[in-house]
Amino acid sequence: MTIWRWGAPVVNRGNFPEVNRLQKEMDRLWNVVSGPGTALEHARVFPPINISEDENQVVVRAELPGISGDQIELSLTGDRLILRGERRTTQSGEKINYHRKEREEGVFRRIINLPSRVDSQKVEALSKNGVLTIKIAKAEEVKPRQVSIQTA
C-alpha cells in the first residue's frame, strides 16, 4: 500500500522540492527588503553617464544639471576616472515646504572604469548646458596601427 500526502502529488513538485522552497523563500525575503518605501527603491546613480570610444580617444559624458564646472573635481588614476562634487538645490538659510522633492542633493562621487588604457596627460573636460564632456586620449600601445607587409 502506498501512502500519498494530501494535496498536490509529489510528481508536480519537481525533482528538487527543497531548492524550489528555498527559491520561494529568497523571493519572499527580497520582496520584503526591496518593497515600497525602502532605500533600495530610491537609490539612484548620480550622475548618469555615457561612455563611448573611437580609435583615438575615450569620451565620457555626464549629466550634471545645475552644477558648474568649478564645483566638480575630476581625477584620473590609471584607467579609472573619478568624478566628485556636490549638488545643492536650496540656498543655505532658505526654508521651503516641499510638496514633492525628487531632485536629491548632497555630495556625490562616481568611479568610472574606462574601457581601455588611456594617456593621463591628454585629458580635456568641457561643461556646457549641464553636460560635462571628458575626452581622454588612448595610450599609444592600444591605438590601432598599420602594419606593412613585406614581400619576399
MODELLER restraints for C-alpha pairs under 7 A, 6 or more apart:
rsr = mdl.restraints
at = mdl.atoms
rsr.add(forms.Gaussian(group=physical.xy_distance, feature=features.Distance(at['CA:34:A'], at['CA:40:A']), mean=5.81, stdev=0.5))
rsr.add(forms.Gaussian(group=physical.xy_distance, feature=features.Distance(at['CA:34:A'], at['CA:41:A']), mean=6.57, stdev=0.5))
rsr.add(forms.Gaussian(group=physical.xy_distance, feature=features.Distance(at['CA:46:A'], at['CA:108:A']), mean=6.96, stdev=0.5))
rsr.add(forms.Gaussian(group=physical.xy_distance, feature=features.Distance(at['CA:47:A'], at['CA:62:A']), mean=6.00, stdev=0.5))
rsr.add(forms.Gaussian(group=physical.xy_distance, feature=features.Distance(at['CA:47:A'], at['CA:63:A']), mean=5.79, stdev=0.5))
rsr.add(forms.Gaussian(group=physical.xy_distance, feature=features.Distance(at['CA:47:A'], at['CA:64:A']), mean=6.28, stdev=0.5))
rsr.add(forms.Gaussian(group=physical.xy_distance, feature=features.Distance(at['CA:48:A'], at['CA:62:A']), mean=5.79, stdev=0.5))
rsr.add(forms.Gaussian(group=physical.xy_distance, feature=features.Distance(at['CA:48:A'], at['CA:63:A']), mean=5.81, stdev=0.5))
rsr.add(forms.Gaussian(group=physical.xy_distance, feature=features.Distance(at['CA:49:A'], at['CA:60:A']), mean=6.78, stdev=0.5))
rsr.add(forms.Gaussian(group=physical.xy_distance, feature=features.Distance(at['CA:49:A'], at['CA:61:A']), mean=5.44, stdev=0.5))
rsr.add(forms.Gaussian(group=physical.xy_distance, feature=features.Distance(at['CA:49:A'], at['CA:62:A']), mean=4.38, stdev=0.5))
rsr.add(forms.Gaussian(group=physical.xy_distance, feature=features.Distance(at['CA:49:A'], at['CA:63:A']), mean=6.53, stdev=0.5))
rsr.add(forms.Gaussian(group=physical.xy_distance, feature=features.Distance(at['CA:50:A'], at['CA:60:A']), mean=5.76, stdev=0.5))
rsr.add(forms.Gaussian(group=physical.xy_distance, feature=features.Distance(at['CA:50:A'], at['CA:61:A']), mean=5.22, stdev=0.5))
rsr.add(forms.Gaussian(group=physical.xy_distance, feature=features.Distance(at['CA:50:A'], at['CA:62:A']), mean=6.66, stdev=0.5))
rsr.add(forms.Gaussian(group=physical.xy_distance, feature=features.Distance(at['CA:51:A'], at['CA:59:A']), mean=5.73, stdev=0.5))
rsr.add(forms.Gaussian(group=physical.xy_distance, feature=features.Distance(at['CA:51:A'], at['CA:60:A']), mean=4.58, stdev=0.5))
rsr.add(forms.Gaussian(group=physical.xy_distance, feature=features.Distance(at['CA:51:A'], at['CA:61:A']), mean=6.52, stdev=0.5))
rsr.add(forms.Gaussian(group=physical.xy_distance, feature=features.Distance(at['CA:52:A'], at['CA:58:A']), mean=5.91, stdev=0.5))
rsr.add(forms.Gaussian(group=physical.xy_distance, feature=features.Distance(at['CA:52:A'], at['CA:59:A']), mean=5.21, stdev=0.5))
rsr.add(forms.Gaussian(group=physical.xy_distance, feature=features.Distance(at['CA:52:A'], at['CA:60:A']), mean=6.56, stdev=0.5))
rsr.add(forms.Gaussian(group=physical.xy_distance, feature=features.Distance(at['CA:53:A'], at['CA:59:A']), mean=5.79, stdev=0.5))
rsr.add(forms.Gaussian(group=physical.xy_distance, feature=features.Distance(at['CA:55:A'], at['CA:143:A']), mean=6.05, stdev=0.5))
rsr.add(forms.Gaussian(group=physical.xy_distance, feature=features.Distance(at['CA:55:A'], at['CA:144:A']), mean=6.69, stdev=0.5))
rsr.add(forms.Gaussian(group=physical.xy_distance, feature=features.Distance(at['CA:56:A'], at['CA:137:A']), mean=5.99, stdev=0.5))
rsr.add(forms.Gaussian(group=physical.xy_distance, feature=features.Distance(at['CA:56:A'], at['CA:138:A']), mean=5.60, stdev=0.5))
rsr.add(forms.Gaussian(group=physical.xy_distance, feature=features.Distance(at['CA:56:A'], at['CA:143:A']), mean=6.35, stdev=0.5))
rsr.add(forms.Gaussian(group=physical.xy_distance, feature=features.Distance(at['CA:57:A'], at['CA:135:A']), mean=6.56, stdev=0.5))
rsr.add(forms.Gaussian(group=physical.xy_distance, feature=features.Distance(at['CA:57:A'], at['CA:136:A']), mean=5.46, stdev=0.5))
rsr.add(forms.Gaussian(group=physical.xy_distance, feature=features.Distance(at['CA:57:A'], at['CA:137:A']), mean=4.24, stdev=0.5))
rsr.add(forms.Gaussian(group=physical.xy_distance, feature=features.Distance(at['CA:57:A'], at['CA:138:A']), mean=4.91, stdev=0.5))
rsr.add(forms.Gaussian(group=physical.xy_distance, feature=features.Distance(at['CA:58:A'], at['CA:135:A']), mean=5.91, stdev=0.5))
rsr.add(forms.Gaussian(group=physical.xy_distance, feature=features.Distance(at['CA:58:A'], at['CA:136:A']), mean=5.24, stdev=0.5))
rsr.add(forms.Gaussian(group=physical.xy_distance, feature=features.Distance(at['CA:58:A'], at['CA:137:A']), mean=6.36, stdev=0.5))
rsr.add(forms.Gaussian(group=physical.xy_distance, feature=features.Distance(at['CA:58:A'], at['CA:138:A']), mean=6.64, stdev=0.5))
rsr.add(forms.Gaussian(group=physical.xy_distance, feature=features.Distance(at['CA:59:A'], at['CA:134:A']), mean=5.65, stdev=0.5))
rsr.add(forms.Gaussian(group=physical.xy_distance, feature=features.Distance(at['CA:59:A'], at['CA:135:A']), mean=4.63, stdev=0.5))
rsr.add(forms.Gaussian(group=physical.xy_distance, feature=features.Distance(at['CA:59:A'], at['CA:136:A']), mean=6.39, stdev=0.5))
rsr.add(forms.Gaussian(group=physical.xy_distance, feature=features.Distance(at['CA:60:A'], at['CA:133:A']), mean=5.85, stdev=0.5))
rsr.add(forms.Gaussian(group=physical.xy_distance, feature=features.Distance(at['CA:60:A'], at['CA:134:A']), mean=5.09, stdev=0.5))
rsr.add(forms.Gaussian(group=physical.xy_distance, feature=features.Distance(at['CA:60:A'], at['CA:135:A']), mean=6.59, stdev=0.5))
rsr.add(forms.Gaussian(group=physical.xy_distance, feature=features.Distance(at['CA:61:A'], at['CA:131:A']), mean=6.58, stdev=0.5))
rsr.add(forms.Gaussian(group=physical.xy_distance, feature=features.Distance(at['CA:61:A'], at['CA:132:A']), mean=5.58, stdev=0.5))
rsr.add(forms.Gaussian(group=physical.xy_distance, feature=features.Distance(at['CA:61:A'], at['CA:133:A']), mean=4.53, stdev=0.5))
rsr.add(forms.Gaussian(group=physical.xy_distance, feature=features.Distance(at['CA:61:A'], at['CA:134:A']), mean=6.31, stdev=0.5))
rsr.add(forms.Gaussian(group=physical.xy_distance, feature=features.Distance(at['CA:62:A'], at['CA:131:A']), mean=5.63, stdev=0.5))
rsr.add(forms.Gaussian(group=physical.xy_distance, feature=features.Distance(at['CA:62:A'], at['CA:132:A']), mean=5.10, stdev=0.5))
rsr.add(forms.Gaussian(group=physical.xy_distance, feature=features.Distance(at['CA:62:A'], at['CA:133:A']), mean=6.60, stdev=0.5))
rsr.add(forms.Gaussian(group=physical.xy_distance, feature=features.Distance(at['CA:63:A'], at['CA:130:A']), mean=6.00, stdev=0.5))
rsr.add(forms.Gaussian(group=physical.xy_distance, feature=features.Distance(at['CA:63:A'], at['CA:131:A']), mean=4.64, stdev=0.5))
rsr.add(forms.Gaussian(group=physical.xy_distance, feature=features.Distance(at['CA:63:A'], at['CA:132:A']), mean=6.40, stdev=0.5))
rsr.add(forms.Gaussian(group=physical.xy_distance, feature=features.Distance(at['CA:64:A'], at['CA:130:A']), mean=4.98, stdev=0.5))
rsr.add(forms.Gaussian(group=physical.xy_distance, feature=features.Distance(at['CA:64:A'], at['CA:131:A']), mean=5.64, stdev=0.5))
rsr.add(forms.Gaussian(group=physical.xy_distance, feature=features.Distance(at['CA:64:A'], at['CA:132:A']), mean=6.78, stdev=0.5))
rsr.add(forms.Gaussian(group=physical.xy_distance, feature=features.Distance(at['CA:65:A'], at['CA:130:A']), mean=4.23, stdev=0.5))
rsr.add(forms.Gaussian(group=physical.xy_distance, feature=features.Distance(at['CA:66:A'], at['CA:130:A']), mean=6.36, stdev=0.5))
rsr.add(forms.Gaussian(group=physical.xy_distance, feature=features.Distance(at['CA:67:A'], at['CA:87:A']), mean=6.55, stdev=0.5))
rsr.add(forms.Gaussian(group=physical.xy_distance, feature=features.Distance(at['CA:67:A'], at['CA:130:A']), mean=6.86, stdev=0.5))
rsr.add(forms.Gaussian(group=physical.xy_distance, feature=features.Distance(at['CA:69:A'], at['CA:127:A']), mean=5.70, stdev=0.5))
rsr.add(forms.Gaussian(group=physical.xy_distance, feature=features.Distance(at['CA:71:A'], at['CA:85:A']), mean=5.92, stdev=0.5))
rsr.add(forms.Gaussian(group=physical.xy_distance, feature=features.Distance(at['CA:71:A'], at['CA:86:A']), mean=6.96, stdev=0.5))
rsr.add(forms.Gaussian(group=physical.xy_distance, feature=features.Distance(at['CA:72:A'], at['CA:84:A']), mean=5.78, stdev=0.5))
rsr.add(forms.Gaussian(group=physical.xy_distance, feature=features.Distance(at['CA:72:A'], at['CA:85:A']), mean=4.66, stdev=0.5))
rsr.add(forms.Gaussian(group=physical.xy_distance, feature=features.Distance(at['CA:73:A'], at['CA:83:A']), mean=5.96, stdev=0.5))
rsr.add(forms.Gaussian(group=physical.xy_distance, feature=features.Distance(at['CA:73:A'], at['CA:84:A']), mean=5.00, stdev=0.5))
rsr.add(forms.Gaussian(group=physical.xy_distance, feature=features.Distance(at['CA:73:A'], at['CA:85:A']), mean=6.03, stdev=0.5))
rsr.add(forms.Gaussian(group=physical.xy_distance, feature=features.Distance(at['CA:74:A'], at['CA:82:A']), mean=5.80, stdev=0.5))
rsr.add(forms.Gaussian(group=physical.xy_distance, feature=features.Distance(at['CA:74:A'], at['CA:83:A']), mean=4.89, stdev=0.5))
rsr.add(forms.Gaussian(group=physical.xy_distance, feature=features.Distance(at['CA:74:A'], at['CA:84:A']), mean=6.45, stdev=0.5))
rsr.add(forms.Gaussian(group=physical.xy_distance, feature=features.Distance(at['CA:75:A'], at['CA:81:A']), mean=5.93, stdev=0.5))
rsr.add(forms.Gaussian(group=physical.xy_distance, feature=features.Distance(at['CA:75:A'], at['CA:82:A']), mean=5.18, stdev=0.5))
rsr.add(forms.Gaussian(group=physical.xy_distance, feature=features.Distance(at['CA:75:A'], at['CA:83:A']), mean=6.75, stdev=0.5))
rsr.add(forms.Gaussian(group=physical.xy_distance, feature=features.Distance(at['CA:76:A'], at['CA:82:A']), mean=6.19, stdev=0.5))
rsr.add(forms.Gaussian(group=physical.xy_distance, feature=features.Distance(at['CA:76:A'], at['CA:120:A']), mean=6.57, stdev=0.5))
rsr.add(forms.Gaussian(group=physical.xy_distance, feature=features.Distance(at['CA:79:A'], at['CA:113:A']), mean=6.17, stdev=0.5))
rsr.add(forms.Gaussian(group=physical.xy_distance, feature=features.Distance(at['CA:79:A'], at['CA:114:A']), mean=5.43, stdev=0.5))
rsr.add(forms.Gaussian(group=physical.xy_distance, feature=features.Distance(at['CA:79:A'], at['CA:117:A']), mean=5.77, stdev=0.5))
rsr.add(forms.Gaussian(group=physical.xy_distance, feature=features.Distance(at['CA:79:A'], at['CA:118:A']), mean=6.43, stdev=0.5))
rsr.add(forms.Gaussian(group=physical.xy_distance, feature=features.Distance(at['CA:80:A'], at['CA:111:A']), mean=6.61, stdev=0.5))
rsr.add(forms.Gaussian(group=physical.xy_distance, feature=features.Distance(at['CA:80:A'], at['CA:112:A']), mean=5.53, stdev=0.5))
rsr.add(forms.Gaussian(group=physical.xy_distance, feature=features.Distance(at['CA:80:A'], at['CA:113:A']), mean=4.67, stdev=0.5))
rsr.add(forms.Gaussian(group=physical.xy_distance, feature=features.Distance(at['CA:80:A'], at['CA:114:A']), mean=5.82, stdev=0.5))
rsr.add(forms.Gaussian(group=physical.xy_distance, feature=features.Distance(at['CA:81:A'], at['CA:111:A']), mean=5.83, stdev=0.5))
rsr.add(forms.Gaussian(group=physical.xy_distance, feature=features.Distance(at['CA:81:A'], at['CA:112:A']), mean=5.04, stdev=0.5))
rsr.add(forms.Gaussian(group=physical.xy_distance, feature=features.Distance(at['CA:81:A'], at['CA:113:A']), mean=6.50, stdev=0.5))
rsr.add(forms.Gaussian(group=physical.xy_distance, feature=features.Distance(at['CA:82:A'], at['CA:110:A']), mean=5.78, stdev=0.5))
rsr.add(forms.Gaussian(group=physical.xy_distance, feature=features.Distance(at['CA:82:A'], at['CA:111:A']), mean=4.59, stdev=0.5))
rsr.add(forms.Gaussian(group=physical.xy_distance, feature=features.Distance(at['CA:82:A'], at['CA:112:A']), mean=6.26, stdev=0.5))
rsr.add(forms.Gaussian(group=physical.xy_distance, feature=features.Distance(at['CA:83:A'], at['CA:109:A']), mean=5.59, stdev=0.5))
rsr.add(forms.Gaussian(group=physical.xy_distance, feature=features.Distance(at['CA:83:A'], at['CA:110:A']), mean=5.11, stdev=0.5))
rsr.add(forms.Gaussian(group=physical.xy_distance, feature=features.Distance(at['CA:83:A'], at['CA:111:A']), mean=6.45, stdev=0.5))
rsr.add(forms.Gaussian(group=physical.xy_distance, feature=features.Distance(at['CA:84:A'], at['CA:108:A']), mean=5.68, stdev=0.5))
rsr.add(forms.Gaussian(group=physical.xy_distance, feature=features.Distance(at['CA:84:A'], at['CA:109:A']), mean=4.38, stdev=0.5))
rsr.add(forms.Gaussian(group=physical.xy_distance, feature=features.Distance(at['CA:84:A'], at['CA:110:A']), mean=6.49, stdev=0.5))
rsr.add(forms.Gaussian(group=physical.xy_distance, feature=features.Distance(at['CA:85:A'], at['CA:107:A']), mean=5.80, stdev=0.5))
rsr.add(forms.Gaussian(group=physical.xy_distance, feature=features.Distance(at['CA:85:A'], at['CA:108:A']), mean=5.55, stdev=0.5))
rsr.add(forms.Gaussian(group=physical.xy_distance, feature=features.Distance(at['CA:85:A'], at['CA:109:A']), mean=6.69, stdev=0.5))
rsr.add(forms.Gaussian(group=physical.xy_distance, feature=features.Distance(at['CA:86:A'], at['CA:106:A']), mean=5.35, stdev=0.5))
rsr.add(forms.Gaussian(group=physical.xy_distance, feature=features.Distance(at['CA:86:A'], at['CA:107:A']), mean=4.16, stdev=0.5))
rsr.add(forms.Gaussian(group=physical.xy_distance, feature=features.Distance(at['CA:86:A'], at['CA:108:A']), mean=5.87, stdev=0.5))
rsr.add(forms.Gaussian(group=physical.xy_distance, feature=features.Distance(at['CA:87:A'], at['CA:105:A']), mean=4.99, stdev=0.5))
rsr.add(forms.Gaussian(group=physical.xy_distance, feature=features.Distance(at['CA:87:A'], at['CA:106:A']), mean=5.25, stdev=0.5))
rsr.add(forms.Gaussian(group=physical.xy_distance, feature=features.Distance(at['CA:87:A'], at['CA:107:A']), mean=6.39, stdev=0.5))
rsr.add(forms.Gaussian(group=physical.xy_distance, feature=features.Distance(at['CA:88:A'], at['CA:105:A']), mean=5.11, stdev=0.5))
rsr.add(forms.Gaussian(group=physical.xy_distance, feature=features.Distance(at['CA:88:A'], at['CA:106:A']), mean=6.24, stdev=0.5))
rsr.add(forms.Gaussian(group=physical.xy_distance, feature=features.Distance(at['CA:89:A'], at['CA:105:A']), mean=6.16, stdev=0.5))
rsr.add(forms.Gaussian(group=physical.xy_distance, feature=features.Distance(at['CA:117:A'], at['CA:138:A']), mean=6.03, stdev=0.5))
rsr.add(forms.Gaussian(group=physical.xy_distance, feature=features.Distance(at['CA:117:A'], at['CA:139:A']), mean=5.63, stdev=0.5))
rsr.add(forms.Gaussian(group=physical.xy_distance, feature=features.Distance(at['CA:117:A'], at['CA:142:A']), mean=6.83, stdev=0.5))
rsr.add(forms.Gaussian(group=physical.xy_distance, feature=features.Distance(at['CA:118:A'], at['CA:136:A']), mean=6.54, stdev=0.5))
rsr.add(forms.Gaussian(group=physical.xy_distance, feature=features.Distance(at['CA:118:A'], at['CA:137:A']), mean=5.78, stdev=0.5))
rsr.add(forms.Gaussian(group=physical.xy_distance, feature=features.Distance(at['CA:118:A'], at['CA:138:A']), mean=4.08, stdev=0.5))
rsr.add(forms.Gaussian(group=physical.xy_distance, feature=features.Distance(at['CA:118:A'], at['CA:139:A']), mean=4.48, stdev=0.5))
rsr.add(forms.Gaussian(group=physical.xy_distance, feature=features.Distance(at['CA:119:A'], at['CA:136:A']), mean=6.94, stdev=0.5))
rsr.add(forms.Gaussian(group=physical.xy_distance, feature=features.Distance(at['CA:119:A'], at['CA:137:A']), mean=5.58, stdev=0.5))
rsr.add(forms.Gaussian(group=physical.xy_distance, feature=features.Distance(at['CA:119:A'], at['CA:138:A']), mean=5.56, stdev=0.5))
rsr.add(forms.Gaussian(group=physical.xy_distance, feature=features.Distance(at['CA:119:A'], at['CA:139:A']), mean=4.76, stdev=0.5))
rsr.add(forms.Gaussian(group=physical.xy_distance, feature=features.Distance(at['CA:122:A'], at['CA:136:A']), mean=5.98, stdev=0.5))
rsr.add(forms.Gaussian(group=physical.xy_distance, feature=features.Distance(at['CA:122:A'], at['CA:137:A']), mean=5.57, stdev=0.5))
rsr.add(forms.Gaussian(group=physical.xy_distance, feature=features.Distance(at['CA:123:A'], at['CA:135:A']), mean=5.75, stdev=0.5))
rsr.add(forms.Gaussian(group=physical.xy_distance, feature=features.Distance(at['CA:123:A'], at['CA:136:A']), mean=4.56, stdev=0.5))
rsr.add(forms.Gaussian(group=physical.xy_distance, feature=features.Distance(at['CA:123:A'], at['CA:137:A']), mean=6.58, stdev=0.5))
rsr.add(forms.Gaussian(group=physical.xy_distance, feature=features.Distance(at['CA:124:A'], at['CA:134:A']), mean=5.67, stdev=0.5))
rsr.add(forms.Gaussian(group=physical.xy_distance, feature=features.Distance(at['CA:124:A'], at['CA:135:A']), mean=5.13, stdev=0.5))
rsr.add(forms.Gaussian(group=physical.xy_distance, feature=features.Distance(at['CA:124:A'], at['CA:136:A']), mean=6.52, stdev=0.5))
rsr.add(forms.Gaussian(group=physical.xy_distance, feature=features.Distance(at['CA:125:A'], at['CA:132:A']), mean=6.93, stdev=0.5))
rsr.add(forms.Gaussian(group=physical.xy_distance, feature=features.Distance(at['CA:125:A'], at['CA:133:A']), mean=5.63, stdev=0.5))
rsr.add(forms.Gaussian(group=physical.xy_distance, feature=features.Distance(at['CA:125:A'], at['CA:134:A']), mean=4.36, stdev=0.5))
rsr.add(forms.Gaussian(group=physical.xy_distance, feature=features.Distance(at['CA:125:A'], at['CA:135:A']), mean=6.37, stdev=0.5))
rsr.add(forms.Gaussian(group=physical.xy_distance, feature=features.Distance(at['CA:126:A'], at['CA:132:A']), mean=5.69, stdev=0.5))
rsr.add(forms.Gaussian(group=physical.xy_distance, feature=features.Distance(at['CA:126:A'], at['CA:133:A']), mean=5.26, stdev=0.5))
rsr.add(forms.Gaussian(group=physical.xy_distance, feature=features.Distance(at['CA:126:A'], at['CA:134:A']), mean=6.54, stdev=0.5))
rsr.add(forms.Gaussian(group=physical.xy_distance, feature=features.Distance(at['CA:127:A'], at['CA:133:A']), mean=6.28, stdev=0.5))
